[in-house]
Amino acid sequence: MSDDGDNLAEGPFTYDPYGNCFAVGTPMLFVIVNGRFSGEYVALTSRTTTSSAEQFAKQGWASVVVHRITNPTSSFDGSERDADPVGMAFIDKLALES
């Protein structure tokens, strides 16, 4: 199955036309509460072929890609114009529970 951007979707995995896998599992959505990006949305997706939830359950932390959401409206479609990957991070499960 392909999407409008020629990406191939197979189960929870999506592959771009070059074979790169992205968006494994359900993204975690956050609102930045202070600093120069205050009020903006970011989504965290797994950097691996294991979902973030599975990584938390197994090891207590997750390796993620940070996406800056540039279109937090009902027309959001997850494309590069709506979500810009800006970096990578490790998230500790304890930090999310605080």
C-alpha positions as CSV (number, residue, x, y, z in Angstrom):
1,M,0.0,0.0,0.0
2,S,1.3,3.5,-0.9
3,D,0.4,6.9,0.3
4,D,0.1,10.1,-1.7
5,G,3.9,10.8,-1.3
6,D,5.0,7.4,-2.9
7,N,5.7,6.0,0.5
8,L,5.2,2.3,1.1
9,A,3.2,1.3,4.2
10,E,3.5,-2.2,5.7
11,G,1.9,-2.7,9.0
12,P,3.2,-0.2,11.6
13,F,6.2,0.7,9.3
14,T,6.3,3.2,6.5
15,Y,9.2,3.4,4.0
16,D,10.1,6.4,1.9
17,P,10.9,5.8,-1.8
18,Y,14.6,5.3,-0.9
19,G,13.8,2.4,1.6
20,N,14.2,4.5,4.8
21,C,11.9,3.4,7.5
22,F,10.1,6.0,9.6
23,A,7.1,6.5,12.0
24,V,7.3,3.2,13.8
25,G,4.4,3.0,16.3
26,T,2.3,5.8,17.6
27,P,4.0,9.2,17.8
28,M,4.0,11.0,21.2
29,L,2.7,14.6,21.0
30,F,4.0,17.3,23.3
31,V,3.6,21.1,23.7
32,I,6.7,23.0,24.6
33,V,6.0,25.1,27.7
34,N,8.9,27.5,27.9
35,G,11.8,28.9,25.9
36,R,11.9,30.3,22.4
37,F,9.6,27.5,21.1
38,S,7.0,27.9,23.8
39,G,3.6,26.9,22.6
40,E,4.8,24.9,19.7
41,Y,4.1,21.2,19.2
42,V,6.6,18.4,18.8
43,A,6.1,14.8,18.0
44,L,8.5,12.0,19.0
45,T,8.7,8.9,16.9
46,S,10.8,5.8,17.4
47,R,14.3,5.8,15.9
48,T,14.3,2.0,15.7
49,T,12.1,-0.8,14.3
50,T,10.7,-1.2,17.8
51,S,8.0,1.3,19.0
52,S,8.7,3.8,21.8
53,A,6.2,2.0,24.0
54,E,8.1,-1.3,23.5
55,Q,11.4,0.3,24.2
56,F,10.0,1.8,27.5
57,A,8.7,-1.6,28.6
58,K,12.0,-3.3,27.8
59,Q,14.6,-0.9,28.9
60,G,13.0,2.1,30.6
61,W,14.0,4.6,27.8
62,A,13.5,5.2,24.1
63,S,15.5,6.4,21.2
64,V,13.4,8.9,19.3
65,V,13.3,11.4,16.4
66,V,12.0,14.8,17.3
67,H,9.6,16.4,14.7
68,R,8.7,20.0,14.9
69,I,5.0,20.2,14.0
70,T,4.6,23.2,11.7
71,N,0.9,22.7,10.9
72,P,-1.0,21.8,14.1
73,T,-4.4,22.2,12.4
74,S,-7.0,19.8,11.1
75,S,-5.3,19.8,7.7
76,F,-2.2,18.1,9.2
77,D,-1.2,15.1,7.0
78,G,2.1,14.1,8.5
79,S,4.1,15.2,5.4
80,E,7.4,17.0,5.5
81,R,5.6,20.3,5.1
82,D,3.6,19.6,8.3
83,A,6.2,17.8,10.4
84,D,9.9,18.7,10.2
85,P,12.4,16.2,11.7
86,V,14.8,18.4,13.6
87,G,16.9,16.0,15.8
88,M,17.2,12.9,17.8
89,A,17.0,12.2,21.6
90,F,16.8,9.6,24.3
91,I,13.7,9.9,26.5
92,D,13.7,8.4,30.0
93,K,10.4,6.8,31.0
94,L,10.7,8.4,34.4
95,A,10.8,11.9,32.9
96,L,7.5,11.3,31.2
97,E,5.8,10.1,34.4
98,S,6.7,13.3,36.3
